[in-house]
Amino acid sequence: MYISETTIRVRYAETDRMGYVYYGNYTQYFEVGRVEALRQLGSSYKNMEDNGVMLPVYTCNIKYHKPAFYDDLLIIKTTIKELPTARITFDYEIYNQKNELLNTGNTTLVFIDMKTNRPCPAPKSFIDKIKVYF
């Protein structure tokens, strides 16, 4: 299992009139967690795309436990529980600076060959980097 943590501060523009983080912004926080998790592994979306593989989102699930507010420092915990194949699933937990669980969710992405626009196995270079965690 691979676990990564990233922090982000809630910006004013991400809140609604009630001062809560707008619910749709959590998917962007998930993306930040996902991108940083790959970067911490020594990989990136850009590198995969430069090598002909893209990673579109296939499914996204979110459960809201508590709201986040303007200027909260959020900790995005991103976990990959299974070695990827043609799909990769990221699980997320978002906490505030008081270590209160605010949100949980997951996304499944599919490795797509950009030439054929069809699913393909995860790139070998990526598998080599992540397999040490399984």
C-alpha positions as CSV (number, residue, x, y, z in Angstrom):
1,M,0.0,0.0,0.0
2,Y,1.3,3.5,-0.9
3,I,0.3,6.5,1.2
4,S,1.0,10.2,0.5
5,E,0.1,13.4,2.4
6,T,-0.2,16.9,1.0
7,T,-1.4,20.1,2.5
8,I,-3.4,22.9,1.0
9,R,-4.8,26.1,2.5
10,V,-8.5,26.9,1.7
11,R,-8.7,30.1,-0.3
12,Y,-11.5,32.6,0.1
13,A,-12.7,32.0,-3.5
14,E,-13.3,28.3,-2.6
15,T,-16.0,29.1,-0.1
16,D,-19.7,29.8,-0.5
17,R,-21.8,32.5,1.1
18,M,-22.0,30.5,4.3
19,G,-18.2,30.4,4.6
20,Y,-18.1,26.6,3.9
21,V,-15.8,25.2,1.2
22,Y,-18.1,24.7,-1.8
23,Y,-18.7,20.9,-2.1
24,G,-17.5,20.8,-5.7
25,N,-14.0,22.0,-4.7
26,Y,-13.2,18.7,-3.0
27,T,-12.7,17.0,-6.3
28,Q,-10.0,19.6,-7.0
29,Y,-8.4,18.8,-3.6
30,F,-8.5,15.1,-4.6
31,E,-6.7,16.0,-7.8
32,V,-4.0,17.9,-5.8
33,G,-3.5,14.8,-3.6
34,R,-3.4,12.5,-6.6
35,V,-0.9,14.6,-8.6
36,E,1.4,15.1,-5.5
37,A,1.2,11.4,-4.7
38,L,2.5,10.6,-8.2
39,R,5.1,13.3,-7.9
40,Q,6.3,11.9,-4.6
41,L,6.7,8.5,-6.3
42,G,8.9,10.1,-9.0
43,S,6.3,10.1,-11.6
44,S,3.8,12.6,-13.0
45,Y,0.8,13.0,-15.3
46,K,3.0,15.2,-17.6
47,N,5.6,12.4,-17.9
48,M,2.9,9.8,-18.7
49,E,1.2,12.1,-21.2
50,D,4.6,12.9,-22.8
51,N,5.0,9.1,-23.2
52,G,1.6,8.6,-24.8
53,V,-0.6,7.6,-21.8
54,M,-3.4,9.7,-20.3
55,L,-5.3,9.1,-17.1
56,P,-9.0,10.2,-17.3
57,V,-11.2,9.8,-14.2
58,Y,-13.6,6.8,-14.5
59,T,-15.4,7.1,-11.2
60,C,-15.5,9.5,-8.3
61,N,-17.2,9.0,-4.9
62,I,-17.3,11.5,-2.0
63,K,-18.7,11.4,1.5
64,Y,-18.9,14.7,3.4
65,H,-18.4,14.4,7.2
66,K,-17.7,18.0,8.3
67,P,-17.2,21.3,6.5
68,A,-13.9,23.0,5.8
69,F,-13.7,26.8,6.1
70,Y,-11.7,29.7,4.7
71,D,-8.1,29.6,5.7
72,D,-8.2,26.1,7.1
73,L,-5.1,24.1,6.5
74,L,-6.2,20.8,4.9
75,I,-4.2,17.6,5.0
76,I,-5.0,15.4,2.0
77,K,-4.1,11.8,2.7
78,T,-4.0,9.8,-0.6
79,T,-3.7,6.0,-0.6
80,I,-3.2,3.5,-3.3
81,K,-4.3,0.1,-1.8
82,E,-3.8,-2.1,-4.9
83,L,-1.1,-2.4,-7.5
84,P,-2.4,-0.7,-10.7
85,T,-3.3,-2.7,-13.8
86,A,-5.2,-0.8,-16.6
87,R,-6.9,1.1,-13.7
88,I,-5.7,2.8,-10.6
89,T,-7.8,3.7,-7.6
90,F,-6.9,6.5,-5.2
91,D,-8.6,6.7,-1.8
92,Y,-8.7,10.0,0.0
93,E,-9.2,11.3,3.5
94,I,-9.2,15.1,4.1
95,Y,-8.5,16.5,7.6
96,N,-8.3,20.0,8.9
97,Q,-5.6,21.4,11.1
98,K,-7.4,20.1,14.2
99,N,-7.0,16.5,12.7
100,E,-10.8,16.3,12.3
101,L,-11.9,14.1,9.4
102,L,-13.8,16.3,6.9
103,N,-14.2,14.2,3.9
104,T,-13.5,10.7,2.4
105,G,-13.7,9.5,-1.2
106,N,-12.0,7.7,-4.0
107,T,-11.4,8.0,-7.7
108,T,-10.7,5.3,-10.2
109,L,-8.7,6.4,-13.3
110,V,-8.0,4.4,-16.5
111,F,-4.6,4.3,-18.3
112,I,-5.4,5.2,-21.9
113,D,-3.1,4.8,-24.9
114,M,-3.3,8.2,-26.6
115,K,-2.7,6.8,-30.0
116,T,-5.5,4.2,-29.9
117,N,-7.7,5.9,-27.3
118,R,-8.1,2.5,-25.6
119,P,-7.3,1.2,-22.1
120,C,-3.7,0.0,-21.7
121,P,-1.6,-1.5,-18.9
122,A,0.0,1.0,-16.5
123,P,3.4,2.1,-17.8
124,K,6.2,-0.2,-16.7
125,S,8.3,2.7,-15.4
126,F,5.4,3.6,-13.1
127,I,4.8,0.0,-11.9
128,D,8.6,-0.3,-11.2
129,K,8.3,2.8,-8.8
130,I,5.2,1.8,-7.0
131,K,5.5,-2.0,-6.7
132,V,8.0,-1.7,-3.8
133,Y,5.0,-0.6,-1.6
134,F,3.1,-3.8,-2.3
